[in-house]
Amino acid sequence: MGRSIRQIDTDGRGVSRRPAADRLAVDGGIPVRPADRRWPTWPMPARNAGPLLESVLRGERWAITSPAGRELFERRFARKFADYVGTRHCVPVDHGSSALVVALESLGFDHGDRVLVPSLTWVATASAVLRAGLVPVLVDVDPLTGCMAPEHLDFRGEPRAVLPVHWSCAMADIPAISAMAAAHGASVVEDAAQAHGAEWLGRPAGSLALIGCFSMQQSKVLTAGEGGAVVTDDDRLASVMQELRADSRRYTTSEDAPQGLELEESATMMGANLCLSEFGAALLCAQLEVLDEQHEIRNRNYAVLSGLLEAVPGVRLLRRRAEQTRISVYELPIVFDPLPSGMTNGDVAEALTAELGARFYPPREPLSRSRLLRPWTKPTLGPLAERFVAENRGREFPNAEYLVRHSVLTHHSTLLGDEQDMADIADAVAKVVLSRS
């Protein structure tokens, strides 16, 4: 029993020490956290989510195409979220991947044009490029932040766009990326699917580039189960994006909506039906009201955990840039360098899960070897798939591979607890590290 692990007092006044058994729970030892101590659950419904959903259920407007009546929640959310992000316009859509497709299609690129995409991200960032008739070209990421960085951009193939992603809880340097892209005649679409409420020098994520895209899928910090949004300051692009998500229709500017609808067949751009339902929009209106309150809890706990982990050798959190003035924790990556002797990060994740009773897991593999990104399996993609293979053949992504091999993640809901929860995480991390030292 001779080892001890740092732990913060439950009242937060200081640091105490308690003995911990050497034997890991995954090997039959006693876990750090008692089984009867529960973690916060997710999704976490806002206080007025029920009444707003009930008003949709009992009303006559379940979709943006409903006859005119009370104000659409879809339009109410668009207004509120644009204000939250600090942009002139918000166009809600049904999924975050739809937001990316609509954003890329609105820019009027030619079929087969190239788009630079980070190799460390969820597959939808790249598959949306293909859905828009374009070719994703993968680039490496910064090993400290996990985000695309200017030094990794490759403009030799004359890409038309750059699609940086804010990863887990760190932000990409969008101003620097935008400056480099502009010098090469490329546009920047900011994938902020994991960064609702994050800020760069006081400016919200999503507002830093020409277009910003968000996901409201169940695991996100702002969720309706499924949903998404595109934001921009550009009046023309906002109008086009409305058509792209509503079968060539946009909000009517007439006081008398045609046939009782709030959409008119403006038809300057052929679109598809990618509209957010009224149920999703009502739920997002409710969840947006508590988002900053939840951010405060997560960010406070992030700071506590960061301090505790400083005492554990070979362990760090993502090193966000100094310009990132506010974090939005979607996933919490804990980086082990070196890994505990004889363990992969998959082993570490399994051990932490057993110690804590919360799910810890390795990052997904880089897109360069993802089983989910195989466009050649879809016959309709044809030449685009061939171009994708040719463009990315021989490219290497050592930084993405490093993070995928050395990091362990947990969902942001783990940070919605208290300081004792953070002490448990730090104790478990230290126990795993010390067990193999």
Solvent accessible surface area in square Angstrom, and as a share of the most:
residue,aa,sasa,rsa
1,M,147,0.66
2,G,86,0.82
3,R,89,0.32
4,S,42,0.27
5,I,6,0.03
6,R,73,0.26
7,Q,18,0.08
8,I,22,0.11
9,D,50,0.26
10,T,102,0.59
11,D,73,0.38
12,G,30,0.28
13,R,209,0.76
14,G,27,0.26
15,V,75,0.43
16,S,45,0.29
17,R,154,0.56
18,R,73,0.27
19,P,89,0.56
20,A,16,0.13
21,A,26,0.20
22,D,68,0.35
23,R,150,0.55
24,L,4,0.02
25,A,18,0.14
26,V,59,0.34
27,D,74,0.38
28,G,58,0.56
29,G,15,0.15
30,I,135,0.68
31,P,53,0.34
32,V,21,0.12
33,R,7,0.03
34,P,78,0.49
35,A,100,0.77
36,D,121,0.63
37,R,81,0.30
38,R,199,0.73
39,W,34,0.12
40,P,35,0.22
41,T,106,0.62
42,W,39,0.14
43,P,57,0.36
44,M,66,0.29
45,P,105,0.66
46,A,9,0.07
47,R,189,0.69
48,N,46,0.23
49,A,4,0.03
50,G,44,0.42
51,P,87,0.55
52,L,31,0.15
53,L,55,0.27
54,E,77,0.35
55,S,47,0.30
56,V,0,0.00
57,L,80,0.40
58,R,183,0.67
59,G,28,0.27
60,E,158,0.71
61,R,6,0.02
62,W,125,0.44
63,A,38,0.29
64,I,3,0.02
65,T,56,0.33
66,S,11,0.07
67,P,89,0.56
68,A,59,0.46
69,G,60,0.58
70,R,79,0.29
71,E,74,0.33
72,L,0,0.00
73,F,5,0.02
74,E,0,0.00
75,R,75,0.27
76,R,65,0.24
77,F,0,0.00
78,A,11,0.09
79,R,133,0.49
80,K,80,0.34
81,F,0,0.00
82,A,8,0.06
83,D,118,0.61
84,Y,51,0.19
85,V,3,0.02
86,G,53,0.51
87,T,15,0.09
88,R,153,0.56
89,H,48,0.21
90,C,12,0.07
91,V,3,0.02
92,P,0,0.00
93,V,0,0.00
94,D,32,0.16
95,H,72,0.32
96,G,11,0.10
97,S,30,0.19
98,S,3,0.02
99,A,0,0.00
100,L,8,0.04
101,V,8,0.05
102,V,0,0.00
103,A,0,0.00
104,L,1,0.01
105,E,62,0.28
106,S,4,0.02
107,L,31,0.16
108,G,54,0.52
109,F,31,0.13
110,D,97,0.50
111,H,137,0.61
112,G,6,0.05
113,D,28,0.14
114,R,69,0.25
115,V,0,0.00
116,L,1,0.01
117,V,0,0.00
118,P,2,0.01
119,S,0,0.00
120,L,6,0.03
121,T,12,0.07
122,W,111,0.39
123,V,17,0.10
124,A,19,0.15
125,T,5,0.03
126,A,0,0.00
127,S,33,0.21
128,A,0,0.00
129,V,0,0.00
130,L,8,0.04
131,R,116,0.42
132,A,21,0.16
133,G,11,0.11
134,L,4,0.02
135,V,0,0.00
136,P,0,0.00
137,V,4,0.02
138,L,1,0.00
139,V,6,0.04
140,D,15,0.08
141,V,0,0.00
142,D,30,0.15
143,P,47,0.29
144,L,64,0.32
145,T,8,0.05
146,G,1,0.01
147,C,3,0.02
148,M,2,0.01
149,A,10,0.08
150,P,23,0.14
151,E,122,0.55
152,H,46,0.20
153,L,21,0.10
154,D,24,0.12
155,F,24,0.10
156,R,207,0.75
157,G,28,0.27
158,E,141,0.63
159,P,4,0.03
160,R,91,0.33
161,A,0,0.00
162,V,0,0.00
163,L,0,0.00
164,P,0,0.00
165,V,3,0.02
166,H,2,0.01
167,W,13,0.04
168,S,1,0.01
169,C,6,0.04
170,A,1,0.01
171,M,3,0.01
172,A,1,0.01
173,D,17,0.09
174,I,0,0.00
175,P,57,0.36
176,A,36,0.28
177,I,0,0.00
178,S,31,0.20
179,A,68,0.53
180,M,67,0.30
181,A,0,0.00
182,A,73,0.57
183,A,84,0.65
184,H,104,0.46
185,G,63,0.61
186,A,11,0.09
187,S,29,0.19
188,V,8,0.05
189,V,0,0.00
190,E,0,0.00
191,D,4,0.02
192,A,0,0.00
193,A,19,0.15
194,Q,15,0.07
195,A,3,0.02
196,H,1,0.01
197,G,5,0.05
198,A,1,0.01
199,E,44,0.20
200,W,6,0.02
201,L,118,0.59
202,G,46,0.45
203,R,123,0.45
204,P,31,0.20
205,A,1,0.01
206,G,1,0.01
207,S,13,0.08
208,L,15,0.08
209,A,22,0.17
210,L,73,0.36
211,I,0,0.00
212,G,0,0.00
213,C,1,0.01
214,F,1,0.01
215,S,10,0.06
216,M,0,0.00
217,Q,62,0.28
218,Q,89,0.39
219,S,28,0.18
220,K,21,0.09
221,V,4,0.02
222,L,0,0.00
223,T,5,0.03
224,A,16,0.12
225,G,30,0.29
226,E,88,0.39
227,G,0,0.00
228,G,0,0.00
229,A,0,0.00
230,V,0,0.00
231,V,0,0.00
232,T,3,0.02
233,D,78,0.41
234,D,48,0.25
235,D,76,0.39
236,R,153,0.56
237,L,3,0.02
238,A,2,0.02
239,S,25,0.16
240,V,15,0.09
241,M,0,0.00
242,Q,29,0.13
243,E,0,0.00
244,L,5,0.03
245,R,0,0.00
246,A,0,0.00
247,D,63,0.33
248,S,19,0.12
249,R,48,0.17
250,R,55,0.20
251,Y,28,0.11
252,T,17,0.10
253,T,127,0.74
254,S,61,0.39
255,E,176,0.79
256,D,122,0.63
257,A,27,0.21
258,P,58,0.37
259,Q,173,0.77
260,G,29,0.28
261,L,41,0.21
262,E,27,0.12
263,L,5,0.03
264,E,50,0.22
265,E,147,0.66
266,S,34,0.22
267,A,65,0.50
268,T,96,0.56
269,M,68,0.30
270,M,169,0.76
271,G,18,0.17
272,A,46,0.36
273,N,105,0.54
274,L,28,0.14
275,C,26,0.16
276,L,5,0.03
277,S,51,0.33
278,E,0,0.00
279,F,60,0.25
280,G,10,0.09
281,A,0,0.00
282,A,0,0.00
283,L,41,0.20
284,L,0,0.00
285,C,2,0.01
286,A,0,0.00
287,Q,8,0.04
288,L,21,0.10
289,E,109,0.49
290,V,10,0.06
291,L,1,0.00
292,D,55,0.28
293,E,83,0.37
294,Q,12,0.05
295,H,0,0.00
296,E,107,0.48
297,I,49,0.25
298,R,0,0.00
299,N,33,0.17
300,R,136,0.50
301,N,4,0.02
302,Y,13,0.05
303,A,65,0.51
304,V,27,0.15
305,L,0,0.00
306,S,35,0.23
307,G,36,0.35
308,L,8,0.04
309,L,3,0.02
310,E,140,0.63
311,A,48,0.37
312,V,11,0.07
313,P,92,0.58
314,G,33,0.31
315,V,16,0.09
316,R,50,0.18
317,L,17,0.08
318,L,8,0.04
319,R,138,0.51
320,R,98,0.36
321,R,97,0.36
322,A,102,0.79
323,E,50,0.22
324,Q,6,0.03
325,T,78,0.45
326,R,55,0.20
327,I,9,0.05
328,S,2,0.01
329,V,0,0.00
330,Y,15,0.06
331,E,7,0.03
332,L,0,0.00
333,P,0,0.00
334,I,0,0.00
335,V,0,0.00
336,F,1,0.00
337,D,74,0.39
338,P,101,0.63
339,L,41,0.21
340,P,11,0.07
341,S,76,0.49
342,G,78,0.75
343,M,17,0.08
344,T,81,0.47
345,N,13,0.07
346,G,29,0.28
347,D,57,0.30
348,V,0,0.00
349,A,4,0.03
350,E,104,0.47
351,A,1,0.00
352,L,0,0.00
353,T,48,0.28
354,A,40,0.31
355,E,0,0.00
356,L,3,0.02
357,G,64,0.62
358,A,13,0.10
359,R,164,0.60
360,F,9,0.04
361,Y,26,0.10
362,P,54,0.34
363,P,11,0.07
364,R,113,0.41
365,E,56,0.25
366,P,0,0.00
367,L,5,0.03
368,S,54,0.35
369,R,127,0.46
370,S,11,0.07
371,R,178,0.65
372,L,103,0.51
373,L,7,0.04
374,R,110,0.40
375,P,6,0.04
376,W,136,0.48
377,T,83,0.48
378,K,114,0.48
379,P,122,0.77
380,T,123,0.72
381,L,29,0.15
382,G,26,0.25
383,P,93,0.59
384,L,9,0.05
385,A,6,0.04
386,E,125,0.56
387,R,87,0.32
388,F,13,0.05
389,V,54,0.31
390,A,58,0.45
391,E,34,0.15
392,N,22,0.11
393,R,168,0.61
394,G,74,0.71
395,R,78,0.29
396,E,146,0.65
397,F,13,0.05
398,P,84,0.53
399,N,33,0.17
400,A,0,0.00
401,E,37,0.17
402,Y,44,0.17
403,L,0,0.00
404,V,14,0.08
405,R,124,0.45
406,H,31,0.14
407,S,0,0.00
408,V,0,0.00
409,L,3,0.02
410,T,0,0.00
411,H,38,0.17
412,H,0,0.00
413,S,13,0.08
414,T,7,0.04
415,L,0,0.00
416,L,17,0.08
417,G,21,0.21
418,D,72,0.37
419,E,46,0.21
420,Q,23,0.10
421,D,6,0.03
422,M,0,0.00
423,A,0,0.00
424,D,4,0.02
425,I,0,0.00
426,A,4,0.03
427,D,1,0.00
428,A,0,0.00
429,V,0,0.00
430,A,9,0.07
431,K,8,0.03
432,V,0,0.00
433,V,19,0.11
434,L,49,0.25
435,S,31,0.20
436,R,90,0.33
437,S,107,0.69
